Amino acid sequence: MIDSIELICYNIMITNNFIGGIMKNFIKALLLLFFAVSVTTSSWAVVVVSWGGAYTESQKLGYGDPAAKKLGIPIDWVDYSGGLSEVKAQKAAGAITWDIIDLYAMDTIIGCDEGLFVEFDFDKDFPPAPDGTPASQDMFTTMPSKCAVGNILYSWTYAYHDEKIGSKKPKKIKDFFNTKKWPGKRGIYKSAMHNLEIALAADGVKPGKGGSKIYEILETDAGLDRAFNKIKELCTDPKGGCVFWSAGAKPPELLMQGEVVMATGWNGRFFNAEIGEGAPLKQVWDAQGLDYQYMSVIKGGPNEADAMKAIAEMTSTEGLAGSAKYIAYAPWRKSSLKIIEAGEPWYKDGKTNMMEQMPTHPNNTKNYFLVDPIFWADNSTEIGERWEAMKAGL
């Protein structure tokens, strides 16, 4: 297609000598545009937008490339930093360029309510487990919206540089806030989600079953004040301070570069740095925020039909098990875990057992909370405005 358009433009240029400089410049710009498109992404490929770095690599290698090969459909990957603003902007402009998006539970709820995503007929759209168990029963729990399919279970944890932290090592969530024993800046996520929960946990709140106690307190004005004050105290402490991150690759970088003494982050990114790259980082699982990640198909995307085929293949039993070869995130399907357990050591190095590295392992869930998507879907706007105001005042 690109060759045909280039030939047409070339013929116009040589046969119409009367074309002025403006038209010539326009045609040159047009050719440059077509060239740029041809070398960046296939115009007919399914475009999946995700979080970049080691995570996107695990998706691409684990199930993206195998799905593309099996289906005969090119799959391209694009990075973003979360949220629905870009999807909404594309829809408003009438120029949707993405097909599949990897996102938080609360965003699947909001996006589905606003008509941004395709609603699934779950057991029709997604394949059963190898033993015939319907997809809906093979998943660990129900989806947060009709537009979501489970991808991974991951965790919000924190980590430190083992060679720089000193002889006394942090072990609890309260240690993350202890600037007297461990002075230095902390790396924390750019938004309020997870930060408010760990603030309460560090302030003595026992999470309760699934973290229910934390969210009961956050539902109150006094509870929100308590959590905000804990974060503000850390960020304004002369012995502490906060560095806000957005990209998942940033927390390990901040630690390795010595910009922070501890950093919250996603367990798979810390695993990749420590096990995959040999970095001297250690992860702390106390009060981990266990969270789910999902995929949705963008309604009105350029390749909606192929996107439906691709998302079904990528979230199959074999697909989700494949991604765990590259990063320590637990797959959503029970049948995928069976494959991993039977195939240990499952990690790509051929010597690391992955089950014990996952956030769902019993050793890692002694004190945890489940991030509540309903709470954040209902309160993200109001809390987000307060959070940004707090950051601006630091």
C-alpha positions in Angstrom: 0.0 0.0 0.0 2.8 2.4 0.9 4.6 1.7 -2.4 1.4 2.4 -4.4 0.9 5.8 -2.7 4.5 6.7 -3.2 4.2 5.9 -6.9 1.0 7.9 -7.3 2.6 10.9 -5.6 5.7 10.6 -7.7 3.8 10.5 -11.0 1.8 13.6 -10.0 5.1 15.4 -9.4 6.7 14.6 -12.7 3.6 15.0 -15.0 2.2 18.2 -13.6 5.0 20.7 -14.1 2.6 23.5 -13.0 2.5 22.4 -9.4 3.7 25.1 -7.3 6.1 25.0 -4.4 3.3 24.7 -1.8 2.0 21.6 -3.5 5.4 20.1 -3.8 6.1 20.7 -0.2 2.8 19.1 0.7 3.5 16.0 -1.3 7.0 15.7 0.3 5.4 16.0 3.7 2.8 13.4 2.7 5.6 11.0 1.7 7.4 11.5 4.9 4.2 10.8 6.9 3.6 7.6 5.0 7.3 6.6 5.6 7.0 7.3 9.3 3.9 5.2 9.6 5.5 2.3 7.6 8.5 2.1 9.9 6.8 2.6 13.3 3.7 0.4 13.2 1.8 -1.7 10.7 -1.4 0.1 9.7 -3.3 -3.2 10.0 -1.6 -4.5 13.1 -3.4 -4.9 16.5 -1.9 -2.2 18.8 -1.6 -3.1 22.4 -0.8 -0.4 24.9 0.9 -1.3 28.2 3.3 -0.1 30.8 6.6 -0.6 29.2 9.9 -2.1 30.4 10.2 -5.6 31.8 6.4 -5.9 32.0 5.7 -5.2 28.4 8.6 -7.4 27.4 7.1 -10.3 29.4 3.8 -9.8 27.6 5.4 -9.5 24.2 7.6 -12.6 24.5 5.3 -14.6 26.7 2.1 -14.4 24.8 2.2 -11.5 22.3 4.6 -13.0 19.8 3.2 -16.5 20.1 -0.4 -15.2 19.5 0.7 -13.2 16.5 2.4 -16.3 15.0 -0.5 -18.6 15.7 -3.2 -16.1 14.4 -1.2 -14.6 11.6 -2.0 -11.1 13.0 0.8 -8.6 13.6 0.7 -7.3 17.2 2.5 -4.0 18.0 3.2 -2.7 21.5 3.0 0.9 22.7 3.9 2.3 26.1 1.8 4.6 28.3 1.7 5.6 32.0 -1.9 4.6 32.9 -5.2 6.3 33.1 -8.0 6.9 30.5 -7.1 10.4 29.3 -5.4 9.3 26.1 -8.2 6.9 25.2 -10.8 9.7 25.8 -8.8 12.1 23.7 -8.5 9.7 20.8 -12.3 9.1 20.9 -13.1 12.8 21.1 -10.9 13.4 18.1 -12.5 10.6 16.2 -9.0 9.1 15.7 -8.7 5.9 17.8 -5.3 4.3 17.1 -5.2 1.7 19.9 -6.9 -1.7 20.0 -6.2 -3.3 23.4 -5.2 -1.6 26.6 -3.7 -3.0 29.8 -5.1 -1.1 32.8 -6.2 -1.0 36.5 -9.4 -2.4 37.7 -10.9 1.0 38.5 -10.2 2.1 34.9 -12.1 -0.9 33.5 -15.1 0.1 35.6 -15.0 3.8 34.6 -14.2 3.1 31.0 -16.9 0.5 30.7 -19.5 2.8 32.2 -18.5 5.6 29.8 -18.7 3.3 26.7 -15.0 3.3 25.9 -14.6 -0.5 25.9 -16.2 -3.5 24.3 -18.4 -5.6 26.6 -17.4 -9.3 26.7 -19.6 -12.4 26.5 -17.0 -14.0 28.7 -17.3 -17.7 28.1 -17.9 -17.2 24.5 -15.1 -14.7 23.9 -12.4 -16.5 25.9 -11.3 -20.1 25.6 -11.8 -22.7 28.3 -9.0 -24.3 30.3 -7.4 -27.4 28.8 -9.7 -29.6 30.9 -12.7 -27.9 29.5 -13.4 -25.6 32.5 -15.1 -22.4 31.2 -12.9 -19.4 31.3 -15.1 -17.6 33.9 -14.5 -20.5 36.3 -10.8 -20.8 35.5 -10.2 -17.2 36.6 -9.4 -16.6 40.3 -12.4 -14.3 40.8 -15.0 -12.4 38.9 -14.1 -9.5 36.7 -14.7 -5.9 38.0 -16.6 -5.0 34.8 -18.1 -6.6 31.7 -15.3 -5.0 29.7 -12.4 -6.6 31.6 -10.4 -9.8 31.3 -7.8 -10.7 33.9 -4.2 -10.7 32.9 -1.9 -10.8 36.0 -1.9 -10.6 39.8 0.9 -8.3 41.0 1.9 -6.6 44.1 2.8 -3.1 45.4 5.8 -3.7 47.6 8.9 -1.7 48.6 12.6 -2.4 48.1 16.0 -1.1 49.2 19.6 -1.3 48.0 21.2 -4.0 50.0 24.7 -2.6 49.8 23.8 0.9 50.7 21.1 0.4 53.4 23.5 -0.5 56.2 23.7 -3.5 58.6 20.1 -3.1 59.8 17.6 -4.1 57.1 14.0 -2.9 56.8 11.5 -5.7 57.4 8.1 -4.0 58.0 6.0 -1.4 56.3 6.6 1.0 59.3 10.3 0.9 58.4 9.6 2.6 55.1 8.5 5.7 57.1 11.3 5.5 59.7 13.7 8.3 58.6 15.5 8.3 61.9 16.9 4.8 61.5 17.1 5.0 57.7 17.5 8.7 56.6 17.1 9.5 53.0 14.4 10.2 50.3 11.7 7.7 49.5 10.4 6.9 46.0 6.6 6.7 45.9 4.0 6.4 43.2 2.7 9.6 41.6 -0.9 9.0 42.6 -2.7 8.5 45.9 -3.6 4.8 45.2 -1.5 2.5 47.4 0.2 5.4 49.1 -2.8 6.0 51.4 -3.2 2.3 52.2 0.4 1.8 53.3 0.3 5.1 55.2 -2.4 3.6 57.4 -0.7 0.2 57.6 2.5 1.9 58.8 0.5 4.0 61.3 -0.7 0.8 63.0 -3.8 -0.2 61.2 -4.1 -3.9 60.7 -5.3 -4.5 57.2 -8.0 -7.1 58.2 -9.3 -9.7 55.8 -8.3 -8.6 52.3 -7.6 -5.1 53.6 -11.2 -4.4 54.5 -10.2 -2.5 57.7 -8.0 -0.1 55.8 -10.8 0.8 53.4 -13.3 1.2 56.2 -11.0 3.9 57.7 -10.3 5.5 54.3 -14.1 5.9 53.8 -14.1 8.4 56.7 -12.8 12.0 56.7 -10.7 11.3 59.7 -9.1 8.3 58.1 -8.3 10.2 54.9 -6.7 13.0 57.0 -4.7 10.4 58.9 -3.3 8.8 55.7 -2.6 12.2 54.0 -0.8 13.5 57.1 1.4 10.4 57.3 2.5 10.8 53.6 3.0 14.6 54.0 5.1 14.1 57.2 7.4 11.7 55.2 7.7 14.0 52.2 8.4 17.2 54.3 10.7 15.5 56.8 14.2 17.0 56.6 15.7 13.5 57.0 13.3 12.1 54.4 11.6 13.5 51.4 9.7 12.0 48.4 10.5 11.4 44.8 7.4 10.6 42.8 7.6 8.0 40.0 5.2 7.0 37.2 7.0 4.5 35.0 7.5 1.0 36.6 11.2 0.9 35.6 11.9 4.0 37.7 11.9 2.6 41.3 14.8 0.2 40.6 16.7 3.0 38.8 16.2 5.4 41.7 17.6 2.9 44.1 20.6 1.9 41.9 21.4 5.6 41.3 21.2 6.4 45.0 18.5 9.0 44.6 16.4 7.3 47.2 17.1 4.9 50.1 13.8 3.0 49.7 11.2 2.9 47.0 7.7 1.5 46.5 7.1 -0.3 43.2 5.7 -3.4 41.5 7.1 -6.7 42.6 7.9 -7.9 39.1 10.0 -4.9 38.4 12.1 -5.5 41.5 12.3 -9.2 40.6 13.6 -8.3 37.2 16.2 -6.0 38.6 17.4 -8.4 41.3 17.1 -11.8 39.6 17.1 -10.8 35.9 19.8 -8.2 36.0 21.7 -9.1 39.2 21.1 -5.8 41.0 21.7 -5.8 44.8 18.0 -4.9 45.6 15.9 -6.6 48.3 12.1 -6.6 48.4 10.0 -6.3 51.5 6.6 -8.0 51.3 5.1 -6.8 54.6 1.7 -5.0 53.9 2.0 -5.7 50.2 -0.9 -4.3 48.2 -2.1 -7.3 46.1 -3.6 -6.0 42.9 -5.1 -7.3 39.7 -4.3 -6.1 36.2 -6.7 -6.4 33.2 -7.0 -5.9 29.5 -9.9 -4.3 27.6 -10.6 -3.9 23.9 -11.2 -0.3 22.9 -14.6 0.2 21.2 -14.3 1.5 17.7 -10.6 0.7 17.5 -9.1 0.3 14.0 -8.8 -3.5 14.3 -11.6 -4.5 16.7 -12.3 -7.9 15.2 -8.6 -9.0 15.2 -8.2 -7.4 18.7 -10.9 -9.8 20.0 -9.0 -12.8 18.6 -5.7 -11.5 19.9 -6.9 -10.8 23.5 -8.5 -14.3 23.6 -5.3 -16.0 22.6 -3.1 -13.9 24.8 -5.2 -14.6 28.0 -5.5 -18.3 27.3 -4.0 -20.8 29.7 -0.8 -21.2 27.8 -0.5 -17.5 27.0 -0.7 -16.4 30.7 1.7 -19.1 31.8 4.1 -18.0 29.1 4.4 -14.4 30.4 5.4 -15.8 33.8 8.6 -17.1 32.2 9.8 -13.5 32.1 8.4 -11.8 35.2 7.2 -12.7 38.7 3.5 -11.8 38.2 0.9 -14.5 38.9 -1.4 -15.4 36.0 -5.1 -14.9 36.4 -6.0 -18.5 35.3 -5.8 -21.4 37.8 -4.9 -23.7 34.9 -1.9 -21.5 34.1 -0.5 -21.9 37.6 -0.7 -25.7 37.2 1.5 -25.4 34.1 4.0 -23.3 35.9 4.2 -25.5 39.0 4.6 -28.6 36.9 7.3 -26.9 34.8 9.5 -25.5 37.6 12.1 -24.0 37.4 9.9 -21.9 35.1 11.9 -18.7 34.8 13.7 -18.1 31.5 17.1 -18.7 33.2 16.2 -22.4 33.7 17.1 -22.3 37.4 14.7 -20.0 39.3 11.4 -21.3 40.6 8.7 -18.8 39.9 5.9 -19.9 42.3 7.8 -18.7 45.4 8.5 -15.3 43.7 4.9 -14.5 43.0 2.8 -12.2 45.3 0.3 -15.0 45.8 2.8 -17.4 47.5 2.0 -18.1 51.2 5.3 -16.7 52.3 4.4 -13.3 50.7 0.8 -13.0 52.0 1.3 -13.1 55.7 0.3 -9.4 56.0 -1.3 -7.9 52.9 -4.3 -6.0 51.5 -6.3 -6.3 48.3 -6.4 -3.0 46.4 -10.1 -2.1 46.3 -11.1 -1.1 42.8 -14.6 0.0 43.8 -13.2 2.4 46.4 -10.9 3.9 43.9 -13.5 4.0 41.1 -15.8 5.9 43.4 -13.3 8.2 45.0 -10.4 8.6 42.6 -11.4 12.1 41.3 -12.0 13.7 44.7 -9.0 12.1 46.4 -6.8 12.7 43.3 -7.5 16.5 43.4 -6.6 16.6 47.1 -3.5 14.5 46.4 -2.3 16.8 43.6 -2.9 19.8 45.8 -0.8 18.2 48.6 2.1 17.5 46.1 2.0 21.1 44.8 2.3 22.4 48.4 5.4 20.3 49.3 
